[in-house]
Amino acid sequence: MDRLPPETVAAVRPALPTLVQRIVEGVGTESQMYGTVLASPEGIGIRLGIEQAAKAFLDAIERGEPPARDTAELWRRIGEAEFQAGRPLDGLRAAFRTGTRAAWRAAADIASDAGLPAPTVIALAEQIFIYTDDLASEVVEGYLRMQSDEAGERERRRRRLVAMLLEVEHDPDAVEHAAQLARWQVPRALAVVALAGESPPRRLDPDVLTGSDQGGAFLVVPDPDGPGRARALRRALDGHRAALGPAVPPRDAQRSLRWARLALGLGGRGLIDARDHLANLILLGDRELAQTLSADRLRPLLDLPAPECERLLETLRAWLDHQRHTPGVAAELHVHPQTVRYRIARLRELLGDALETPDGRFELEMALRVRAA
């Protein structure tokens, strides 16, 4: 710090209590929030910080050296305390700017009353602004440091909560305690969203938890049927491929995740709602059994040349969908009804009685669904 004439410090140091009081009054006048704080026992630390900063400033000018480092650390701690008190950073910055202006006005008045020349008063002002700018950086650093530490701890607690929610042996009391630590309200119902990618979206509601395991990333969504939740979720997942499991009590979160991942395996784009595909998901609950059913019931068709196989499978699906109504099948496939009749005759030849009984048609429809899924 540049050295100023000795008479500068000599003029300002005796008026140090007045200087500090002017700063406190200036901040209190401009900021109702900090006026209340500074007038209460809670404000003692800030007052002491102002006093130490002013004294360190004068000592530094006298020595022509940077201020002592302990002053910077004190203001970092004040910044941490302001975050813990829940006061906003913008308010802290505004109060600091007000205090800087008050310090400059008070120091200028004291220096002028002592008869110091105008160039010296201007040099003093420059030093004040440089010094307080450094202190402002320290107090903001402390605030952001504490904010980052708390955010990191909160995130760790939320990850622990997610892991507990997804445990098969669910302990409601332990989950409730973990939720309190993570500042998360345990809902009456939740749903789990399985994500195709590893990175969760950024625009999630604050109460949506994120997690991952060997199966990939997922979200835990409280009150999934609540007002506006579905719309917010679709907006947040825009551009992501994901599947929403059914709403379940918290103790069944693992079940919602399992169904969500099965639904994700169906393919498709955007957000897939497992509840829209329950029949397919039931079939895929045991993939090996479902594939055995599909291969067994459709084998006579699968042994045909590929073009004929695909034509007959397409006709069979449409025939079942339209409940054996030939004109409807023809309209969907854009072929002549006589072509449909010919293909159905061929299917009867290959599949036998399966087309003639309710159980046979039901199994064929399941086989087609498994093949599509």
GIUR-V714742 format. One line per field, one symbol per residue. burial: I if it has 16 or more other ideal C-beta (glycine too) atoms within 10 Angstrom, else O. A space follows every 50 residues. Layout:
BEGIN
burial=???
END
This chain:
BEGIN
burial=IOOIOOOIIOIIIOIOOOIIOIIIOIIIOIIOOIIOIIOOOOIOOIOOII IIIIIIIIIIIIOOOOIOOOIIOIIIIIIIIIIOOOIOOOOIOIIIOIII IIIIOIIIOIIOOIOIOOOIIOIIIOIIOOIIOOIIOIIIOIIOOIOOOO OOOOOOIIOOIIOIIIOOOIOOOOIOOIIOOIOIOOIOIIIIIIIOOOOI IOOIOOOIIIIOOOOOIIIIIIOIOOOOIOOIIOOIIOOIIIIIIIIIOI OIIIOIIIIIIIIIIIOOOOIIIIOOIOOIIOIIOOOOOIOOIIOOIIOO IOOOOOOOOOIIIIIIIIIIOIOOOOOIIIOIIOIOOOIIOOIIOIIOOI IOOIIOOOOOIOIIIIIIIIIOI
END
